[in-house]
Amino acid sequence: MRSRPLPLVTPENEFFWTAGADGVLRLQNCLDCASLIHPPQPVCRYCRGTNMGVRDVSGRATLAGFTVNHRFSLPGLPAPYVVAQVAINEDPRVRLTTNIIDCDPDQLELGRQVEVAFENIEDVWLPLFRLVPADAEGSQDRPLPDDEIAPEDFAQHVRPMVTTDKFEDKSAITGIGASRIGRRLMAAPLALTVEACQAAVADAGLTFADIDGLSTYPGLDVAGMGEGGISALEGALGLRPTWINGGMDTFGPAGSVIAAMMAVATGLARHVLCFRTVWESTFGELMKVGKAAMPGGRRTNGWQVPFGATSAAHTLALNAQRHFHRYGTTRETLGWIALNQRANAALNPTAIYREPMSMDDYLSARMITTPFGLYDCDVPCDGAVAVIVSAVDAARDLAKPPVLVEAVGTQIIERLDWDQSTLTHEPQVLGQAAHLWSRTSLRPADVDVAELYDGFTFNCLSWIEALGFCGIGEAKSFLDGGTNIARDGGLPLNTHGGQLSHGRTHGMGLIHEAVTQLRGEAGARQVAGARVAVASSGGLTPSGVMLLRNDS
């Protein structure tokens, strides 16, 4: 019988993964300031010292978050199982992703004391944890660890603008296009990319000969997440671009658009074609019939996968649970987001799921990983979206009125390690949102339509609070009943159905819809008088957010 995925043991992490051989949990520590560091690094993030060592710790920790996984099973780790984060007692800034064992999940509560219990598989000792018995010494509950920066305080850490000459003012979105979007289209991903690009070029009134820049995310194809990037599209179209960009270390899936704006602002290109393609639905079908396979082997560089935390759903479920705990949020709170997106999708002929959905439907759907059910998760699909960014002086001569970029938000303030970052909101949302408002005189009340990343309902909730459409921790009252986020409410949200019902177009579909609304071309789902839109992209990984406005 195959075992669960195992970590790749390297000289840098061997002390951690083999510590259980003598039953002692070991973590890296800074010998200059005594901070514990995890994952291991060559430098201390707190004092920047390089005098690093290894420290034996007690193996006691505070249960800082847990989710009961129902959807995903791994060899040697069948569902259901508990994915947890525990904060090390000696330095609660360090949180380990792990499993809680020997316990009925109903007995788990945040703040409970847990202790390490190693499991040996091959050359690895996995640090699992179990509850400290209630009558044992040191079993008293502890408070949850504090965020490094309180969610309310992110604006204090935003760097001021370097210059008042904003690069955003030098570019505009002049064309948008989308391919067919659907479940298991069984179409070549590059064919979908070409469809979307042809539509965007025609929408702008340009020809491919006018395109002198290409920009994409992520720039490769792994497990149905791309068509092969710039190389694949250039090989098909032969555009001979002056400037290209592609990669995952950018401002979320729509970072390609922000990068294109900078290329146009500096004169490297005049018309940049940005594109994003997914074909996860077809890839999944091909896997079932043995015509595709997941990349990689049994060993992983990740610190979460050995414990069955294989999806962003697991990380976000932990953050959602802590939001529930701290602010009184409920599953119904998230449900109003799912219901809103479905209601909007009913008016969008390109949406994948358009059938009516009730709160009972939402709450009774099968669980994925608590507190997320099926309708908290976006819809894997096949499709491509393209956006053209042009120099603003050329934009007004094109076929459609330009959509101008008022501001972008990109600053990284939180830690990027998923399990070491912000506790109660999606990481990489609060900082970027605060940065956005530092680059404009507009304010949340000026926004007419919001297209906010909703890979999961909780992503969307995090963006709503981060961008100031309600206060931190106030989403429960803001979302209750769904009236505030309806098309005729104060903050029309994800008007095309979002990724929850329209389909997972990975952020670019949100920009496509924002432009459609600002042009007044959304038909039955059009928000009257829409002049300013916000569109966010991503989270967990570096993300980005854009404030767009029409030229009226």
Order of alpha helices (4+ residues) and beta strands (2+ residues): beta-alpha-beta-beta-beta-beta-beta-beta-beta-beta-beta-alpha-beta-alpha-beta-alpha-beta-alpha-beta-alpha-alpha-alpha-beta-beta-beta-alpha-beta-alpha-beta-alpha-alpha-alpha-beta-beta
